[in-house]
Amino acid sequence: MQLKAWVVGGFVRDSILKRENKDIDIVVVGNGVDFAQAVAKNFNNDCSLSVFKNFGTAQIKFDDWIIEFIGARKESYRRDSRKPIVENGTLIDDQNRRDFTINAMYLSLNSDNYGELYDPFNGVQDLQNMVIRTCSNPDITFSDDPLRMLRAIRFASRLNFRIELKTFEAIKANVNRIEIVSQERITDEINGMIMGEKPSRAFEMMSKTGLLSLIFPEMMDLHGIETRNGKSHKDNFYHTLQVLDNICEFTDNLWLRWAAILHDIAKPATKRFDPKVGWTFHGHEDKGSRMVKGIFKRMRLPLDEKMRYVSTLVLLHLRPIVLSKETVTDSAVRRLIVDAGDYVSDLVILCRADITSKNEAKVEKHLRNLVLVEEKISEVMVKDELRNWQPVLTGNHIKNHFDIKDPQHIGMIKEAVREVILEGQIPNELEAALKLAVEIAAKLGVSEKSQ
């Protein structure tokens, strides 16, 4: 099979930057699927081949390498869609559909010039200058496919490059075009930004271009400082970005990073000014926890255990910090462990990231105290075997033992017994718990069933 083929895109870019990349894109002047099938035969069944006929592409997986094959193509766009009209094309047609100069370099696989770099838009120079620039008119590039605005920011953030001024201004001018992009694709790009070494760069760029107001208004609402009677609160947008960058030093868990983003998300809604104490945000952790589901639903993030994980961490994110400022008692730590469950270690990581101040001595003091809280958590967990702890007295026990007329009494009795057990005043044993339940029920006017 005599076809011309080149490696193109991210693999070429990252090879020049000496960054690891095991995803290879190969463009073929001709039928990419036929070429992929011919290549697969040379692997002697040591690879898996997938063909996507609707897209005219194919994929080979070999060990932990992924090789994508596609025919050179020409693209044109309609105003109301970012999905192009695709035709077979030449190498020049293919290069003209590329987004950024650093992604439009071709490495020859052909025998007459094998290994030769074809760089039609001076991508190597832009790599050296650490700049993101579109291959063609940025206004047309972003109007045709508005997702490229987010891709520009993701590349700039993750590579620590700047976006060339004309390209940056075109993002600002075309910002409303993002409305034709599906939420799933937008969220994929945001997650890619979040997984960078310093995601704050991406969120700052989204803020400055106007994209953040459209795709994540709750976060944009954190922006700004208000002063009244000489008292100001901090800019919660930049505080959140610092917490996000901080947490990236400890974890590559996407959902823990989302918890950092959302931990103060309800501060604008709970902000109040008290002339005696200044600005307050009472209950922002509770309201923020309840906001998580709506944000996840709108952004097409999973509404499963991952969402509950983020919601729980937002709800509890103040607790270890409060404990670190007080004398740490077994009962307070016990309650924290029970409420956080399997998430307690990640909660401490979030709290460590949340300790921010320009006063270094203050930060160091809070971090030292948080270490003491960590030690106390470990000590109590070992002593009480508290992970996944549940009170021995269940709702069924209460229903079977008492003449319940108001269903709310079940929860009230169970919660009251739980609190006393967590305080360490009675053991977590059924006989002691039931005895206490009788006393609590009597105060509620609930009688025992006749035996």
C-alpha positions as CSV (number, residue, x, y, z in Angstrom):
1,M,0.0,0.0,0.0
2,Q,1.6,3.2,-1.2
3,L,0.1,6.1,0.9
4,K,1.7,9.2,2.4
5,A,1.5,9.4,6.1
6,W,2.6,11.7,8.9
7,V,2.5,11.8,12.7
8,V,0.8,15.0,13.7
9,G,-0.4,17.0,16.7
10,G,0.2,16.4,20.4
11,F,2.8,13.6,20.0
12,V,5.0,15.8,17.8
13,R,4.6,18.8,20.1
14,D,5.3,16.8,23.3
15,S,8.3,15.1,21.7
16,I,9.9,18.5,21.1
17,L,9.0,19.6,24.6
18,K,10.4,16.3,25.9
19,R,7.1,15.5,27.6
20,E,5.8,11.9,27.7
21,N,2.9,11.2,25.4
22,K,1.8,7.7,24.4
23,D,-1.1,8.9,22.1
24,I,-0.1,9.1,18.5
25,D,-2.2,10.6,15.7
26,I,-1.4,9.6,12.2
27,V,-2.8,11.4,9.2
28,V,-2.9,9.7,5.8
29,V,-3.4,11.2,2.4
30,G,-6.0,8.5,1.4
31,N,-8.0,6.1,3.4
32,G,-6.9,6.1,7.1
33,V,-9.0,3.0,8.0
34,D,-7.3,0.9,5.2
35,F,-3.9,2.1,6.3
36,A,-4.7,1.2,10.0
37,Q,-5.8,-2.3,9.0
38,A,-2.6,-2.8,7.1
39,V,-0.5,-1.6,10.0
40,A,-2.4,-3.8,12.4
41,K,-1.4,-6.9,10.5
42,N,2.3,-6.2,11.3
43,F,1.6,-6.5,15.0
44,N,1.0,-10.2,14.7
45,N,-2.2,-10.1,16.8
46,D,-0.4,-8.3,19.6
47,C,-2.7,-5.3,19.3
48,S,-6.4,-4.5,19.2
49,L,-7.9,-2.6,16.2
50,S,-11.1,-0.6,16.4
51,V,-12.7,1.0,13.3
52,F,-15.1,3.9,13.5
53,K,-16.7,3.9,10.0
54,N,-19.0,6.9,10.7
55,F,-16.0,9.1,11.4
56,G,-13.6,7.5,8.9
57,T,-11.1,6.8,11.7
58,A,-9.4,3.7,13.3
59,Q,-7.5,3.1,16.5
60,I,-4.8,0.6,17.4
61,K,-4.0,-0.2,21.1
62,F,-0.6,-1.8,21.8
63,D,0.5,-2.1,25.4
64,D,-0.2,1.3,26.8
65,W,0.1,3.1,23.4
66,I,-2.9,4.4,21.5
67,I,-2.4,5.1,17.8
68,E,-5.2,7.0,15.9
69,F,-5.5,6.9,12.1
70,I,-7.4,9.4,10.0
71,G,-7.5,10.5,6.4
72,A,-6.4,14.0,5.4
73,R,-9.6,16.1,5.2
74,K,-11.1,19.4,4.4
75,E,-13.6,21.0,6.8
76,S,-16.2,23.7,6.5
77,Y,-18.6,25.0,9.2
78,R,-22.2,26.2,9.5
79,R,-23.0,29.1,11.8
80,D,-25.2,27.1,14.1
81,S,-23.0,24.1,14.7
82,R,-19.4,23.4,15.6
83,K,-19.6,20.1,13.8
84,P,-17.9,20.5,10.4
85,I,-18.9,19.3,7.0
86,V,-16.0,17.0,6.1
87,E,-14.6,16.0,2.7
88,N,-11.5,14.1,1.7
89,G,-8.6,16.5,1.3
90,T,-4.9,17.1,0.7
91,L,-2.2,17.6,3.3
92,I,-2.6,21.3,2.9
93,D,-6.3,21.0,3.5
94,D,-5.5,19.0,6.7
95,Q,-3.1,21.6,8.0
96,N,-5.6,24.4,7.4
97,R,-8.1,22.7,9.7
98,R,-5.7,22.5,12.7
99,D,-6.3,24.7,15.7
100,F,-3.0,26.0,17.0
101,T,0.5,26.2,15.5
102,I,2.0,24.0,18.2
103,N,-0.5,21.2,17.2
104,A,0.1,21.6,13.4
105,M,3.5,20.1,13.0
106,Y,3.9,16.9,10.9
107,L,6.6,14.3,11.3
108,S,7.1,12.3,8.1
109,L,6.7,8.5,8.0
110,N,7.5,8.3,4.3
111,S,10.6,6.5,3.0
112,D,11.8,9.5,0.9
113,N,12.0,11.9,3.9
114,Y,11.4,9.7,7.0
115,G,11.6,11.7,10.2
116,E,11.5,15.1,8.5
117,L,9.5,17.8,10.4
118,Y,7.0,19.7,8.4
119,D,6.1,23.0,10.3
120,P,3.9,25.1,8.1
121,F,2.9,27.7,10.8
122,N,6.2,28.0,12.7
123,G,5.0,25.9,15.6
124,V,8.6,25.2,16.8
125,Q,9.2,28.9,17.2
126,D,6.0,29.3,19.2
127,L,7.1,26.4,21.4
128,Q,10.4,28.2,22.0
129,N,8.5,31.4,22.7
130,M,6.0,29.6,24.9
131,V,3.0,31.0,23.1
132,I,-0.4,29.7,22.0
133,R,-1.5,31.1,18.6
134,T,-4.1,29.9,16.0
135,C,-2.9,28.7,12.6
136,S,-5.3,31.1,10.8
137,N,-7.5,34.0,11.6
138,P,-8.4,33.5,15.3
139,D,-11.9,35.1,14.8
140,I,-12.7,32.5,12.2
141,T,-11.1,29.7,14.2
142,F,-13.1,30.4,17.3
143,S,-16.3,31.2,15.6
144,D,-16.2,28.0,13.6
145,D,-15.4,25.8,16.6
146,P,-15.8,27.7,19.9
147,L,-14.5,24.7,21.9
148,R,-11.1,25.8,20.7
149,M,-11.3,28.8,23.0
150,L,-11.3,26.5,26.0
151,R,-8.6,24.3,24.3
152,A,-6.4,27.4,24.0
153,I,-6.7,28.1,27.7
154,R,-6.2,24.5,28.6
155,F,-3.0,24.3,26.6
156,A,-1.7,27.6,27.9
157,S,-2.5,26.6,31.5
158,R,-1.0,23.1,31.4
159,L,2.1,24.1,29.4
160,N,2.5,27.4,31.3
161,F,2.4,29.3,28.0
162,R,0.8,32.7,27.2
163,I,-1.9,33.2,24.7
164,E,-0.8,35.5,21.9
165,L,-2.7,38.9,22.2
166,K,-4.6,38.7,18.9
167,T,-5.7,35.1,19.8
168,F,-6.7,36.2,23.3
169,E,-8.7,39.2,22.1
170,A,-10.5,36.9,19.6
171,I,-11.6,34.6,22.5
172,K,-13.1,37.7,24.2
173,A,-14.8,38.8,21.0
174,N,-16.3,35.3,20.4
175,V,-17.1,34.3,23.9
176,N,-20.8,34.0,23.4
177,R,-20.3,31.4,20.7
178,I,-19.5,28.9,23.5
179,E,-23.4,28.5,23.7
180,I,-23.4,26.2,20.7
181,V,-20.9,23.7,22.4
182,S,-22.3,20.8,24.3
183,Q,-22.0,20.8,28.0
184,E,-20.2,17.5,28.0
185,R,-17.4,18.8,25.8
186,I,-17.1,22.0,27.9
187,T,-16.8,19.9,31.1
188,D,-14.2,17.7,29.5
189,E,-12.0,20.7,28.9
190,I,-12.6,22.1,32.4
191,N,-11.6,18.7,33.9
192,G,-8.5,18.8,31.8
193,M,-7.6,22.2,33.2
194,I,-8.3,21.1,36.7
195,M,-5.9,18.2,36.3
196,G,-3.0,20.5,35.5
197,E,-0.2,21.4,37.9
198,K,-1.5,24.9,38.5
199,P,-5.2,25.1,37.5
200,S,-5.5,28.7,38.8
201,R,-3.9,29.9,35.5
202,A,-6.8,28.4,33.5
203,F,-9.5,29.9,35.8
204,E,-7.9,33.3,35.7
205,M,-7.8,33.2,31.9
206,M,-11.5,32.1,31.7
207,S,-12.4,34.9,34.1
208,K,-10.5,37.5,32.0
209,T,-12.0,36.4,28.7
210,G,-15.6,36.3,30.0
211,L,-15.9,32.5,29.5
212,L,-16.2,31.8,33.2
213,S,-19.3,34.0,33.6
214,L,-21.0,31.9,31.0
215,I,-20.0,28.4,31.8
216,F,-19.5,28.5,35.6
217,P,-21.3,31.6,37.0
218,E,-21.3,30.4,40.6
219,M,-17.5,30.5,40.6
220,M,-17.4,34.0,38.9
221,D,-19.7,35.2,41.7
222,L,-16.9,34.6,44.2
223,H,-15.0,37.4,42.5
224,G,-14.5,40.8,44.3
225,I,-14.0,42.5,47.6
226,E,-16.6,44.6,49.4
227,T,-15.8,47.2,52.0
228,R,-18.2,48.6,54.6
229,N,-17.5,50.7,57.6
230,G,-13.8,50.2,56.9
231,K,-14.1,46.4,57.0
232,S,-13.4,44.2,54.0
233,H,-13.6,40.5,53.2
234,K,-11.0,38.7,51.1
235,D,-11.6,38.0,47.4
236,N,-13.0,34.5,47.7
237,F,-12.3,33.8,44.0
238,Y,-8.6,34.2,44.4
239,H,-8.7,32.4,47.8
240,T,-10.4,29.5,46.0
241,L,-7.7,29.4,43.3
242,Q,-5.0,29.3,45.9
243,V,-6.7,26.4,47.7
244,L,-7.0,24.6,44.4
245,D,-3.3,25.1,43.6
246,N,-2.5,24.1,47.1
247,I,-4.4,20.8,46.9
248,C,-2.8,19.9,43.6
249,E,0.5,19.5,45.6
250,F,-1.1,16.7,47.6
251,T,-3.4,14.9,45.2
252,D,-4.3,14.1,41.6
253,N,-7.8,13.0,42.6
254,L,-10.1,15.0,40.3
255,W,-13.0,15.0,42.7
256,L,-10.9,16.2,45.7
257,R,-9.8,19.0,43.4
258,W,-13.5,19.7,42.6
259,A,-14.1,19.9,46.4
260,A,-11.5,22.5,46.6
261,I,-13.2,24.5,43.9
262,L,-16.6,24.3,45.5
263,H,-15.7,24.5,49.2
264,D,-16.6,28.2,49.5
265,I,-19.1,28.3,46.6
266,A,-22.0,29.5,48.8
267,K,-20.2,32.4,50.3
268,P,-21.8,35.0,48.0
269,A,-25.3,33.6,48.9
270,T,-24.5,33.7,52.7
271,K,-22.6,36.9,52.9
272,R,-23.8,39.3,55.6
273,F,-22.4,42.4,57.3
274,D,-22.5,42.7,61.1
275,P,-21.4,46.1,62.4
276,K,-19.9,44.4,65.4
277,V,-17.9,41.7,63.8
278,G,-17.7,42.6,60.1
279,W,-18.5,40.2,57.2
280,T,-19.8,36.8,58.0
281,F,-20.6,33.7,55.8
282,H,-22.6,31.7,58.4
283,G,-23.8,28.4,57.0
284,H,-21.9,28.6,53.7
285,E,-20.6,25.0,54.2
286,D,-24.2,23.7,54.5
287,K,-25.6,25.7,51.6
288,G,-22.6,24.9,49.5
289,S,-23.0,21.2,50.1
290,R,-26.6,21.5,48.9
291,M,-25.5,23.4,45.8
292,V,-23.1,20.7,44.6
293,K,-25.9,18.5,43.1
294,G,-27.3,21.4,41.0
295,I,-23.8,22.3,39.7
296,F,-22.9,18.7,38.9
297,K,-26.2,18.2,37.1
298,R,-25.9,21.3,35.0
299,M,-22.2,20.5,34.1
300,R,-23.0,16.9,33.3
301,L,-20.7,15.6,36.1
302,P,-21.6,12.2,37.6
303,L,-24.5,12.2,40.1
304,D,-23.3,9.2,42.0
305,E,-20.8,8.5,44.8
306,K,-18.4,11.1,43.3
307,M,-21.0,13.8,43.8
308,R,-21.8,12.7,47.3
309,Y,-18.1,12.6,48.1
310,V,-17.7,16.3,47.0
311,S,-20.9,17.3,48.8
312,T,-19.7,15.7,52.0
313,L,-16.3,17.4,51.9
314,V,-17.8,20.8,51.2
315,L,-20.2,20.2,54.2
316,L,-17.4,19.3,56.6
317,H,-14.5,21.4,55.3
318,L,-14.6,23.8,58.4
319,R,-14.7,21.1,61.0
320,P,-11.0,20.1,61.2
321,I,-9.9,23.7,61.1
322,V,-12.3,24.6,63.9
323,L,-10.9,21.6,65.9
324,S,-7.3,22.8,65.2
325,K,-8.2,26.1,67.0
326,E,-9.6,24.4,70.1
327,T,-8.6,21.8,72.7
328,V,-9.2,18.6,70.7
329,T,-11.5,16.2,72.6
330,D,-12.0,12.6,71.9
331,S,-15.8,13.2,71.4
332,A,-15.3,16.0,68.9
333,V,-12.8,13.9,66.9
334,R,-15.1,10.8,67.2
335,R,-18.0,12.8,65.7
336,L,-15.8,14.1,62.8
337,I,-14.6,10.6,62.0
338,V,-18.2,9.2,62.0
339,D,-19.5,12.0,59.8
340,A,-16.7,11.9,57.3
341,G,-16.4,8.1,57.2
342,D,-14.0,6.9,54.5
343,Y,-13.4,10.5,53.4
344,V,-11.7,11.7,56.6
345,S,-8.2,11.5,55.2
346,D,-9.2,13.5,52.1
347,L,-11.0,16.0,54.3
348,V,-7.8,16.7,56.2
349,I,-6.0,17.3,52.9
350,L,-8.7,19.8,51.9
351,C,-8.4,21.6,55.2
352,R,-4.6,21.8,54.9
353,A,-5.0,23.3,51.4
354,D,-7.6,25.8,52.8
355,I,-5.2,27.3,55.3
356,T,-4.2,30.5,53.4
357,S,-3.0,33.8,54.7
358,K,-0.3,36.4,53.9
359,N,0.7,36.0,57.6
360,E,3.2,33.1,57.4
361,A,3.4,32.7,61.1
362,K,-0.4,32.3,61.3
363,V,-0.4,29.7,58.5
364,E,2.4,27.7,60.2
365,K,0.5,27.8,63.5
366,H,-2.7,26.5,61.9
367,L,-0.8,23.8,60.0
368,R,0.9,22.6,63.3
369,N,-2.4,22.4,65.0
370,L,-3.9,20.5,62.1
371,V,-1.1,17.9,62.4
372,L,-2.3,17.5,66.1
373,V,-5.8,16.9,64.8
374,E,-4.5,14.3,62.4
375,E,-2.7,12.5,65.1
376,K,-5.8,12.6,67.3
377,I,-7.9,11.2,64.5
378,S,-5.5,8.3,64.0
379,E,-5.4,7.7,67.8
380,V,-9.2,7.7,68.2
381,M,-9.7,5.5,65.1
382,V,-7.4,2.8,66.4
383,K,-8.8,3.0,69.9
384,D,-12.5,3.0,68.9
385,E,-12.4,1.2,65.6
386,L,-14.6,3.9,64.2
387,R,-14.2,3.7,60.4
388,N,-17.7,3.1,59.0
389,W,-19.1,3.3,62.5
390,Q,-22.8,3.1,63.0
391,P,-24.8,3.3,66.3
392,V,-26.1,-0.1,67.3
393,L,-29.6,1.2,67.8
394,T,-31.4,1.2,64.4
395,G,-34.8,2.6,63.3
396,N,-36.2,-0.9,63.3
397,H,-35.3,-1.4,66.9
398,I,-37.2,1.8,67.8
399,K,-40.2,0.8,65.7
400,N,-40.4,-2.6,67.2
401,H,-39.9,-1.4,70.8
402,F,-42.1,1.7,71.0
403,D,-45.6,2.6,70.1
404,I,-44.7,5.2,67.4
405,K,-47.5,7.5,66.2
406,D,-45.3,10.3,64.7
407,P,-42.6,8.9,62.4
408,Q,-40.4,11.9,63.2
409,H,-39.9,10.5,66.7
410,I,-37.9,7.6,65.3
411,G,-35.2,9.9,63.9
412,M,-35.3,12.1,67.1
413,I,-34.8,9.1,69.4
414,K,-32.1,7.6,67.2
415,E,-30.2,10.9,66.8
416,A,-30.3,11.6,70.6
417,V,-28.9,8.1,71.4
418,R,-26.2,8.5,68.7
419,E,-25.0,11.8,70.2
420,V,-24.7,10.3,73.7
421,I,-22.7,7.3,72.3
422,L,-20.4,9.6,70.4
423,E,-19.8,11.7,73.6
424,G,-18.6,8.4,75.2
425,Q,-21.2,8.6,77.9
426,I,-22.6,5.1,77.2
427,P,-21.1,2.2,75.2
428,N,-22.3,1.4,71.7
429,E,-24.1,-1.7,72.9
430,L,-27.8,-2.5,72.3
431,E,-28.8,-2.9,76.0
432,A,-27.4,0.4,77.1
433,A,-28.7,2.2,74.0
434,L,-32.2,0.8,74.4
435,K,-32.3,1.8,78.1
436,L,-31.4,5.4,77.1
437,A,-33.9,5.3,74.3
438,V,-36.7,4.5,76.8
439,E,-35.8,7.6,78.8
440,I,-35.7,9.8,75.7
441,A,-39.0,8.4,74.4
442,A,-40.7,9.1,77.7
443,K,-39.7,12.8,77.4
444,L,-41.3,12.8,74.0
445,G,-44.5,11.2,75.3
446,V,-43.8,8.0,73.4
447,S,-44.6,4.8,75.3
448,E,-43.2,1.3,75.0
449,K,-45.2,-1.4,73.3
450,S,-46.8,-3.9,75.7
451,Q,-44.8,-7.1,75.7
